[in-house]
Amino acid sequence: MPIRRGPIPKTGGLMTFIGAPTGVIDELSPGMFGVFGVPYDVSSPDQIGPRVAPRAYRETSTYFQMMTARDATLVEINSRLTTDTNVVRNLVRDLGDLPVSHVDWDIMSSTLRNTAHDIASRGATPVALGGDHFITYPLVQGCLQALRESGEGSVGYIQFSSRLDLGARDPVWGDVWRGATARRLLDSETVCPENMVFIGANGYVPLEQWQMAERLPSTVITAEQVRTRGIPDVISEALHRASHNCSAVFVGIDIDVMDGGYVAMTGTPRFDGLRNVDLFEAMPLLARGPVGGISLCGLNPLIETMSLVKTGQRCGVEMLIRFIDEKIRLAGSYK
Amino acid sequence: MSDQARQLEDIGASTFLGSPHVALDKVERGMVVIGGAPHDSTHTSRFGTRMGPRGIRDGSLPLAQRIRDSGPDGILDLASGDRLTLPDSNRLVDVGDYNVYPSDVMKSTEGIAGGVEEVVKRGGFSVCLGGDHYVGYPSCLGYTRAVTELSPRPKIGYIHIDGHLDFRDDTPVWGKYNHGTNARRISELDLVSPSNMVWIGIQGWSDEEPVSAIDSNNGLIFTAADVLRIGPEEVARQAGERASAGCDFIYMSVDIDFIDTGFFPATGSVVNDAITPDIMAAILRILSGYPIGAMDFVEVSPRIDPSGRSMIMSTDLLLAHVAPRIFNITPSP
């Protein structure tokens, strides 16, 4: 209940994702989106900071509070598709931040698995605001568990990252390491290699990881190939391969897949990456496939003066909105 | 000017490009006249654009230094190969900042409009530095008041370069006069022709009503995606043709959040549209060939960009449009 009724400035009020109502998992039902923060960044070997990204996403998402304003119709200016804000408001819940353990991965991974499982079990879509990319590994496990319990099949995985994250273990960080996200999904047999798609790798990657990717029946589409082929073709292939013999696909996005000129707030900026508008174009296309969960990771709002600028968090918020909006449209919820 | 001021960019009065600071009554026909509108009380999110005029002026001083150093040879535009030299009689002046009143929007409106009106009546080309984008309305208002002395019943086109339409009629908190309604208020001005209004660079979502209103006015919208697909030069040409069709003059309003914030960080409203500064410069350069009689350049918020690059960039962007009015230009051989 707001302290006062009536209009408030968009910078005012309780800070939730796009101003959506707060809620708990038990309130979720099929077609809904459970947005939750994972302020965890201990698996990152470089600068600490992604732990404050969920808060940064929410703060910046105040620009998009019109998405959950009451009784408004919005127009996406390129497509001229309309969005009924009452429907969005009914279908999105901000579940708050998970209880994070920075010192005990067993507890952390269990929390992540259970959260993804509980949301997916209710037919809703888990949307995780990371946090390190490594949180994606237990989230995919949780989704798979929910699928199996409901008698459905396997889960595919599409990863947007400037790297492959196929490392075995880090000499310092050991097994709990951001660079091993995809490797853990393979080693634990959470995702079959043929259902794993890597999009956006660029620059230098460790030879051992590259050779592994070539050896496996996985699909690697580099940033250069995205530029050559175009997003629609790339996403079409990615969905086809990731969903083959699978009931659902999890999308893991490391924000460093974008060129550092567009999003500098990451510990691993690259300058041969994708454009922000490439990701905006990709999200509704992904929403048209069987995507059952999504994680947005790797943003470090504390880095550089760019933390004032908020390009990364705004970009991430817009990506998620474009995904959610299209999902709702396809479900026929906009009358 | 002291000898030191001739040598060092950080000494002396901070005027745009080190131009003479003059009173309004010293403005002469053909001059480009810089006037600041340090107003941001109608910005709906992150304040700070009140520092815009000062920031843009400071950011122009490194180039002013290079121009002074270049002497009679002038400076070379490496993109075009053109040589720019200063004319014998100065064509650029800075009148300082117009009167603004943070607690009284209408009083600020009249303060800015009155200054621009005076500049235009004297034959100057007004460049109003914001400030949040609301200042585009009083700047255009002053322009329309002045041009009635230049033409009996002029018709004015409008070009709006921005990441946003700014065409809401009203907002629940800020009312009818803020940086999201400025273009709507301009469309209601007597001399402005709504069907000659053109938007360049719009991205993201808008309320439905403003889009419908522009469509029913037969206005023209180029989205940021259109600019990337069609190309900045062609978009600028089509925009110039539409805005000038049947019109005597064009007013141009430039919000720097047309540019992707990754490349121009100093602004309150963050935009991710992959529009780079060179795209904006190309558009502004092409539009200098159309009958634009006054402009504003708004939403620069210097404190958000401690690196200062956005303010330095602002000079390049402004010169992309006004250089032909300030310099003698010798085309590339």
Chai-1 contact restraints between the chains, C-beta under 6 A:
chainA,res_idxA,chainB,res_idxB,connection_type,confidence,min_distance_angstrom,max_distance_angstrom,comment,restraint_id
A,P7,B,P172,contact,1.0,0.0,6.0,A-B,restraint_1
A,P7,B,V173,contact,1.0,0.0,6.0,A-B,restraint_2
A,P9,B,V173,contact,1.0,0.0,6.0,A-B,restraint_3
A,T11,B,S45,contact,1.0,0.0,6.0,A-B,restraint_4
A,T73,B,E208,contact,1.0,0.0,6.0,A-B,restraint_5
A,L74,B,W205,contact,1.0,0.0,6.0,A-B,restraint_6
A,V75,B,S206,contact,1.0,0.0,6.0,A-B,restraint_7
A,V75,B,E208,contact,1.0,0.0,6.0,A-B,restraint_8
A,V75,B,V211,contact,1.0,0.0,6.0,A-B,restraint_9
A,E76,B,W205,contact,1.0,0.0,6.0,A-B,restraint_10
A,I77,B,I202,contact,1.0,0.0,6.0,A-B,restraint_11
A,I77,B,S206,contact,1.0,0.0,6.0,A-B,restraint_12
A,I77,B,T223,contact,1.0,0.0,6.0,A-B,restraint_13
A,N78,B,T223,contact,1.0,0.0,6.0,A-B,restraint_14
A,N78,B,A225,contact,1.0,0.0,6.0,A-B,restraint_15
A,G261,B,G262,contact,1.0,0.0,6.0,A-B,restraint_16
A,Y262,B,G262,contact,1.0,0.0,6.0,A-B,restraint_17
A,R275,B,A274,contact,1.0,0.0,6.0,A-B,restraint_18
A,N276,B,N272,contact,1.0,0.0,6.0,A-B,restraint_19
A,N276,B,A274,contact,1.0,0.0,6.0,A-B,restraint_20
A,V277,B,A274,contact,1.0,0.0,6.0,A-B,restraint_21
A,T305,B,P306,contact,1.0,0.0,6.0,A-B,restraint_22
A,L308,B,I304,contact,1.0,0.0,6.0,A-B,restraint_23
A,V309,B,T261,contact,1.0,0.0,6.0,A-B,restraint_24
A,V309,B,P265,contact,1.0,0.0,6.0,A-B,restraint_25
A,K310,B,V270,contact,1.0,0.0,6.0,A-B,restraint_26
A,T311,B,T261,contact,1.0,0.0,6.0,A-B,restraint_27
A,T311,B,G262,contact,1.0,0.0,6.0,A-B,restraint_28
A,R314,B,V270,contact,1.0,0.0,6.0,A-B,restraint_29
A,R314,B,N272,contact,1.0,0.0,6.0,A-B,restraint_30
A,C315,B,N272,contact,1.0,0.0,6.0,A-B,restraint_31
